[in-house]
């Protein structure tokens, strides 16, 4: 496990970037309907992004 030392504004920036990427992946998933392998990849990526967002939010809550 890697530990990072991030300031609150850095956590906020990472969260914002991940939320933007999550939205982008959702749009791409919608456009990829009918292409099974790619759709599966995008759904998996969206889950990974959501897990990262949840981790960042958990860290942000514990820091306040």
N, C-alpha and C positions, 0 to 999 in steps of 0.2 A: 504494500500500500504506500502511495506517495502522499505526503502531507504538504500542503501549500499554505503560505502565510499571505493572506490577501486583506487589503483594506476594504472597508465597507463599500466605498465607491467602485472598487474593482469587482466585488461580488455583484453589485447592481449592474455593472456593465456586462459581465458574463451572463447574468440572468436575462438581460434585455436581448443580447445576441442569440441566446438559446431560444427565447420566445419567438424571435423573428425567424429563426431557422425552422422551428416547429411549424409555424404558419406556412412557410414556404414548402415544407415537405407535405403538408396537408393538401395544398393546391396541386402540387406535383402528383400526389396519390390520386386525386380526382381526375387529372388528365391522363393518368396511366391505366385507367380502367381497361380491362381486356388484355393487358400484358401481365400475365400472372406472376412471372418471376420478378419483374421490376416492381410490381405492386407489393409483393411480399417483402422485398428489400426495403421499400419505403416505409411500410408499416413497422418493420423491425427498427428502422432508423428513428421513426417517430417515438417508439417506446424507449429507446436509448436516450433520446433527447429529453423526454419527460422525466426519466429517472435522474438525469443530471440536474434538471431544473429543481426537482424535489430535494435532491441533496443540497443544492445551493440554498434553497429556502430554509432547510433545516439548520444549516450552518449559520445563516443570517439571523434566524430566531434565537439560536443559542448564544450568539454574540451580543445580543441586546439586553 
